[in-house]
Amino acid sequence: MEEKNTMNFEEAMKGLEQIAGELEKGNLNLDESVAKFEEGMKLSKICNDILEDAEKRISILIKNGEEVSEEEFKVEN
């Protein structure tokens, strides 16, 4: 698995898909399954961190008449 700072979202998702496929086959012993699960959790966190960072960078363009202004995107909980 690549380091967090060099892995992009698509690479992390591909890794997660691969791990999910391996776990679904059921051919791994318990230790291998736990190791794959742990690796999957790390990849999941990388994906989540990347998505949260992207969410923070999103801004919205709002048109008021002829004027266009930019506002930060706010997540509603």
Stockholm file with secondary structure:
# STOCKHOLM 1.0

chainA/1-77         MEEKNTMNFEEAMKGLEQIAGELEKGNLNLDESVAKFEEGMKLSKICNDILEDAEKRISILIKNGEEVSEEEFKVEN
#=GR chainA/1-77 SS CCCGGGCCHHHHHHHHHHHHHHHHHTCSCHHHHHHHHHHHHHHHHHHHHHHHHHHHHCEEEEEETTEEEEEECCCCC
#=GC SS_cons        CCCGGGCCHHHHHHHHHHHHHHHHHTCSCHHHHHHHHHHHHHHHHHHHHHHHHHHHHCEEEEEETTEEEEEECCCCC
//
